Every structure is written in structure tokens, then in C-alpha cells.
Amino acid sequence: MEMNSKVLILYTGGTIGMVKDLKTGRLVSFDFNHLYTHIPELERLPITLESISLEKPIDSSEINRSHWQNIGRIVLENYHEFDGFVILHGSDTMAFTASVLSFMVQGLNKPIILTGSQLPIGTIRTDGKENLITAIEIAGAKDAQGISVVQEVAVYFEYSLLRGNRSSKISANQFDAFASPNYPKLAVAGVNIEFQNDRLFRSAKDTIQFSPELSDQLSLIKLFPGMNFNAYSSIFKLENNRLIILETFGSGNASSDVTFRKLITQFIAEGGIVLNVTQCSSGSVQQGKYETSSFFEAAGVISGKDLTTEAAVTKSMHLLGVYSSQETVKKFLKEDLVGEMTV
């Protein structure tokens, strides 16, 4: 690690930034300007730290497109001044934020590391201190040539570094709260931080590209046995949605219900896009492998392959926001843009 690494910490909200008020006993956000007071171990890192907090920290369940755009702009405005970025974020929607940032901010040659905690940083047994300290180390890590080891958006949680757009939250009560079921870990933190260099993403773009446009003209439908498809008819109207994501069974299977098939056929015929992802935490959509998914293939439904739901949603929001042409959106949905899916 180079001695002159400079890392920006952006606090957006979440459990990690909470401490107990000794007078009231309530949890309150701590002042990140006093970071070294709360975590004196940080002074021993050969990294210069600066911090920014959102004017109004947010519960991650409240996060929306405007927050994502604001976070992206903060990174962009400070991009050339810092060697890496650590975003402190509530764990509930962290995988969505990590995914959307990977699409909004492309051409990275520096790391954006998201982390948080299951217990407040002011709690004795908190996981927040280790998560923050190691996330900062990773954000400042450079090779012998002074080049950032990580050059992508990633999630660090409980000794594991995961590609951001491959991550999902899998536990509400365990410190090991995140998994990357379809892509191996980028690094494991033990006595040393062991980076898996062959797994790290390298952009083909030679300059950073910021695309803040995000669309909300999409819907997500999780299929379940016996569902009443008539209740979803308004979703399959082009004036309401340009794109619909289906969370299907297994390797991309669904009911052969006549109403369901008619809704899909008509929506696609009118210019709508349907994207198929699996409900399973690991594995890939393989349309046509079974008879129940052969209809999708014939109707023009796009296979999401091994996209996580978080990546499918945010990639769709990004593409719909940037491109007015449905054909262009379809084209890029089928391509791996930033390491989000196996093609």
C-alpha cells in the first residue's frame, strides 16, 4: 500500500454510523469529523482520510433514484482528488446501491467500496469497526506501480470483498450478511488481505463516464403458484412500463396460464421489454431448457442469465434512463457491461 493514499468516506446513513447517546440512551448519528475519536485505530493506517456526510442521513429503505444520483455526483466531483472511496450505507439496500453505481459510473480506475454493519459502531460487539477499517485499507490499496488494486464498485462485509453488482443481502441477523452466489469473492481479509487478481474487473473504457439518468418506467413481478394474473394487467401496459422484470422459478420457468401468456405477448408486440431472472439465489436462467420456458424464448422474452434481482432492476433503470430506443435497451440487456453477468 502506498503511503500517500487518500480516501474519501461518504456517510449516507445506516446502522454503522450510530452511537448511543449516554444521556438519553438513544442511538444517534455520530459526527464523522471526529472519526479518529471513535476509531483511533484509523490513525495507524498510512492513508489520509476525509469524510463527507449527506446533509440528511437516510435509512437505506428510503433510498431512491435522487439519492443514487447525488452519491454518484459526489464521487464524480471528488474523483481526481482521491485514490479511493468508501460509502457507508445501510445494509438493507446496499446491494441495489452498489449495483446502480456500477452502471452509473463506468470507466473506473479507482475503487468505490460500500460497507456498513449489523450493529451500531458504538456497540461493544459491533462489526462496524472491522468493516470500516478494512474497507478503507482496500480503498487505499495500490500495487507496486502505484495503481489501485481494485477498480470497480464492491461491497465489503465480514472479511469478504464482493463485486457490487453480484452481491445480495442474505441475512438480517448474521454478521456475514452478504453473498455473491454467481461470482467468487474478489478478496478475503484474514491476517492479510488476499486479493484474487484474476477476478477483479478492468474497464475497457479509458475515461470515467457518469450517466446519472435513471428511469422508473419498469416493474418487478415475483411469480408464485396460483397467482391471479388478471390482477397484474395494468402493469403490462406500455404507458405504465417500458420494461417488466419477471422473477421466475428455477432456471427461468413459469406457469403456462393463458392470461399470463397473452399479457406478455401483447406487451412485447406493442414494444415492451420483458426480462427473465430467477428467484433462486444462485444459478442462471436457461430459457427453453424446459417446456415451461420455451414460450418465453418464442415470445421474445430476454434471458437475464445469472443477474441478481438487484442488478437486473438497476441495469434496467440505467438503460431506460440513458436510451429512448427500446431496441438499444434490449441490445445492452443481453451484454455484460461491467461484470454483472456471465455471458
C-alpha positions in Angstrom: 0.0 0.0 0.0 1.4 3.4 -1.0 2.0 5.9 1.9 0.2 8.7 0.0 -3.2 7.0 -0.5 -6.1 9.4 0.1 -9.6 8.0 0.7 -12.9 9.8 0.9 -15.5 8.4 3.3 -19.1 9.2 2.4 -21.7 8.6 5.1 -25.2 8.2 3.7 -26.8 6.8 6.8 -27.3 3.3 8.2 -26.5 1.4 11.4 -22.7 1.8 11.1 -22.9 5.5 11.8 -24.9 5.2 15.0 -23.7 5.7 18.6 -25.6 5.6 21.9 -26.3 9.0 23.5 -25.1 8.5 27.1 -27.8 10.9 28.4 -30.8 9.6 26.6 -29.8 6.0 25.7 -31.0 6.6 22.2 -29.0 5.8 19.0 -27.9 8.9 17.2 -25.7 9.6 14.2 -22.1 10.3 15.2 -20.1 13.2 13.8 -17.7 11.8 11.2 -15.5 14.8 11.6 -14.5 13.1 14.9 -13.8 9.8 13.2 -10.4 9.2 14.9 -12.0 9.8 18.3 -14.4 6.9 17.7 -12.0 4.7 15.9 -8.4 5.6 16.9 -7.1 2.5 15.0 -7.5 4.5 11.8 -4.6 6.8 12.7 -2.3 3.9 12.3 -3.2 3.4 8.6 -0.9 5.0 6.1 -3.9 6.7 4.5 -5.2 10.2 4.5 -8.9 10.3 5.3 -11.5 12.9 4.6 -15.2 12.5 5.2 -18.5 13.9 3.8 -21.9 13.2 5.3 -25.2 13.7 3.4 -26.9 16.7 4.7 -29.7 14.4 6.0 -28.6 10.8 6.5 -31.2 8.4 5.3 -32.5 5.0 6.3 -31.5 2.7 3.4 -35.1 1.6 3.0 -35.9 5.1 1.9 -33.2 5.4 -0.8 -34.3 6.4 -4.2 -33.1 7.5 -7.6 -32.3 11.0 -6.5 -30.1 9.7 -3.7 -28.2 7.5 -6.1 -27.7 10.4 -8.4 -26.4 12.5 -5.5 -24.0 9.8 -4.4 -22.7 9.4 -8.0 -22.2 13.2 -8.3 -20.2 13.4 -5.0 -17.9 10.6 -6.3 -17.5 12.3 -9.6 -16.8 15.8 -8.1 -14.1 14.3 -5.9 -12.8 11.6 -8.3 -9.5 13.2 -9.2 -8.6 14.3 -5.7 -8.8 10.8 -4.0 -7.4 7.4 -4.6 -10.5 5.6 -3.4 -13.9 5.9 -1.9 -15.7 4.3 1.0 -19.5 4.7 1.1 -21.1 3.9 4.4 -24.6 2.7 3.8 -27.5 0.8 5.5 -27.3 -2.9 4.7 -30.9 -3.4 3.6 -30.5 -1.8 0.1 -26.7 -1.8 -0.1 -26.6 -4.3 -3.0 -29.0 -2.1 -5.0 -26.8 1.0 -4.5 -23.6 -0.9 -5.3 -25.2 -2.3 -8.5 -26.6 1.0 -9.7 -23.3 2.8 -9.1 -21.5 0.3 -11.2 -23.8 1.2 -14.2 -23.9 5.0 -13.5 -20.1 5.4 -13.0 -18.3 3.4 -15.7 -14.6 3.5 -16.7 -13.4 3.4 -13.1 -9.7 3.0 -12.3 -10.2 3.5 -8.6 -12.3 1.6 -6.0 -15.7 2.5 -4.7 -16.2 0.3 -1.6 -19.6 0.1 0.1 -19.8 -1.1 3.7 -22.0 -1.0 6.7 -22.7 -3.0 9.8 -25.3 -5.1 11.6 -24.6 -3.4 14.9 -24.0 0.3 15.6 -20.4 1.3 15.7 -20.8 2.5 19.3 -21.8 -1.0 20.4 -19.1 -3.1 22.1 -19.6 -6.1 19.8 -20.0 -4.1 16.7 -18.9 -5.4 13.3 -18.7 -1.9 12.1 -15.1 -1.1 13.1 -13.6 -4.0 11.3 -15.8 -3.5 8.2 -14.8 0.2 8.1 -11.1 -0.2 8.7 -10.7 -2.9 6.1 -12.9 -1.2 3.6 -10.6 1.8 3.9 -7.5 -0.4 3.5 -8.9 -1.9 0.4 -9.9 1.6 -1.0 -6.3 2.7 -0.5 -4.6 -0.4 -1.7 -2.2 0.0 -4.6 0.2 -2.3 -6.4 4.0 -1.8 -6.8 3.4 0.6 -9.7 1.0 2.7 -7.6 -2.1 1.6 -9.4 -5.3 0.8 -7.5 -5.7 -2.9 -6.9 -9.5 -2.7 -7.1 -11.0 -0.6 -9.9 -14.7 -1.3 -9.5 -17.7 -0.9 -7.2 -17.6 -3.5 -4.5 -19.2 -4.5 -1.2 -17.0 -5.3 1.9 -18.7 -7.1 4.7 -17.4 -9.6 7.3 -14.0 -10.3 5.9 -15.2 -10.7 2.3 -15.0 -8.3 -0.7 -17.7 -8.9 -3.3 -18.4 -7.4 -6.7 -21.1 -4.9 -6.0 -23.4 -5.9 -8.9 -23.1 -9.5 -8.0 -24.0 -9.1 -4.3 -27.2 -9.7 -2.4 -28.1 -9.4 1.3 -28.9 -12.8 2.6 -29.2 -12.4 6.4 -30.9 -9.9 8.7 -29.3 -11.2 11.8 -25.8 -12.5 11.0 -22.6 -10.5 10.6 -21.9 -12.5 7.4 -24.9 -10.7 5.8 -23.9 -10.6 2.1 -23.2 -13.2 -0.6 -22.2 -13.3 -4.2 -23.7 -16.6 -5.3 -22.7 -16.5 -9.0 -19.3 -14.9 -8.8 -16.4 -15.7 -6.5 -15.1 -13.3 -3.8 -12.7 -10.6 -5.0 -10.7 -10.8 -1.8 -10.7 -12.3 1.7 -9.4 -10.4 4.7 -7.5 -12.6 7.2 -4.1 -11.9 8.6 -3.5 -10.3 5.2 -6.0 -9.1 2.6 -5.7 -11.7 -0.1 -6.8 -10.2 -3.5 -7.8 -12.6 -6.3 -6.4 -10.5 -9.1 -7.8 -12.7 -11.9 -11.3 -11.9 -10.6 -11.0 -8.2 -10.5 -12.8 -6.1 -13.1 -10.9 -3.9 -15.5 -12.9 -1.5 -17.7 -12.2 -1.2 -21.4 -13.1 2.5 -21.2 -10.1 4.8 -20.8 -12.1 7.7 -19.2 -14.7 7.9 -16.5 -18.2 8.1 -17.7 -21.1 9.3 -15.5 -24.6 8.6 -16.6 -27.0 9.9 -13.9 -30.2 9.3 -15.9 -32.3 6.6 -14.2 -35.9 5.6 -15.2 -38.7 4.4 -13.1 -40.7 3.0 -16.1 -40.3 -0.6 -15.0 -41.9 -3.1 -12.7 -40.8 -6.3 -11.0 -43.1 -9.3 -10.6 -42.2 -12.2 -8.4 -44.1 -15.3 -9.6 -45.8 -17.7 -7.2 -48.0 -20.7 -7.8 -51.7 -20.0 -8.2 -51.4 -16.2 -8.8 -54.2 -14.2 -10.3 -52.6 -12.8 -13.5 -55.6 -10.6 -14.2 -54.7 -8.5 -11.2 -51.4 -7.6 -12.9 -53.0 -6.5 -16.2 -52.3 -2.8 -15.7 -48.6 -3.5 -15.3 -48.5 -4.9 -18.8 -49.5 -1.6 -20.4 -46.8 0.4 -22.2 -48.0 3.7 -20.9 -47.2 2.4 -17.4 -44.0 0.5 -18.0 -41.4 0.2 -20.8 -39.9 -2.9 -19.2 -41.1 -5.7 -16.9 -38.8 -8.0 -14.9 -40.1 -11.4 -14.1 -38.7 -13.4 -11.1 -39.4 -16.9 -12.3 -38.9 -20.4 -10.9 -35.7 -22.4 -11.2 -33.9 -21.9 -14.4 -36.4 -19.5 -15.8 -39.7 -21.4 -15.7 -43.2 -20.1 -15.3 -46.9 -21.1 -15.4 -48.4 -21.7 -18.8 -51.5 -19.8 -17.8 -53.3 -18.4 -20.9 -53.9 -15.0 -19.4 -50.2 -14.6 -18.4 -49.0 -15.6 -21.9 -51.4 -13.2 -23.6 -50.3 -10.3 -21.4 -46.6 -11.0 -22.2 -47.2 -11.5 -26.0 -49.3 -8.3 -26.3 -46.8 -6.2 -24.2 -43.9 -7.3 -26.3 -45.8 -6.8 -29.6 -46.6 -3.2 -28.5 -42.9 -2.5 -27.9 -42.4 -3.5 -24.3 -39.5 -5.4 -22.9 -39.7 -8.4 -20.6 -36.6 -9.6 -18.7 -36.5 -13.0 -17.1 -34.4 -13.6 -13.9 -34.5 -16.5 -11.5 -35.9 -16.4 -7.9 -33.1 -18.7 -6.9 -30.2 -17.2 -5.0 -27.7 -19.0 -7.3 -27.8 -20.3 -10.8 -28.9 -19.0 -14.2 -31.9 -18.6 -16.4 -31.8 -21.1 -19.3 -34.8 -20.3 -21.4 -36.0 -23.3 -23.5 -34.3 -25.9 -21.3 -37.7 -27.0 -20.1 -41.0 -26.8 -21.9 -42.5 -24.3 -19.5 -39.8 -21.7 -20.5 -39.9 -22.4 -24.2 -42.8 -20.0 -24.6 -40.5 -17.2 -23.3 -37.9 -17.9 -25.9 -40.5 -17.8 -28.7 -42.2 -14.7 -27.4 -39.0 -12.6 -27.3 -38.5 -12.5 -23.5 -34.9 -11.7 -22.7 -32.9 -14.1 -20.6 -31.3 -12.3 -17.6 -28.9 -15.3 -17.3 -27.3 -15.1 -13.8 -28.2 -11.5 -13.0 -29.2 -10.8 -9.4 -32.5 -9.1 -9.0 -30.7 -6.0 -7.7 -28.5 -5.9 -10.8 -31.5 -6.6 -13.1 -33.5 -3.7 -11.6 -30.7 -1.2 -11.6 -29.3 -2.1 -15.0 -32.8 -1.7 -16.4 -33.2 1.7 -14.7 -29.9 2.8 -16.1 -30.5 1.6 -19.7 -34.1 3.0 -19.8 -32.8 6.3 -18.5 -30.0 6.6 -21.0 -31.6 5.2 -24.1 -35.0 6.1 -25.6 -34.8 3.3 -28.1 -36.2 0.0 -26.9 -34.0 -1.9 -29.3 -30.9 -0.3 -27.8 -32.1 -1.2 -24.3 -32.7 -4.8 -25.5 -29.2 -5.0 -27.0 -27.4 -3.9 -23.9 -29.6 -6.0 -21.6 -28.1 -9.0 -23.4 -24.5 -7.8 -22.9 -22.2 -7.9 -19.9 -21.4 -4.2 -19.3 -19.5 -4.1 -16.0 -19.1 -7.7 -14.9 -22.7 -8.1 -13.8 -23.5 -11.3 -15.6 -21.9 -14.3 -17.2 -22.4 -14.4 -21.0 
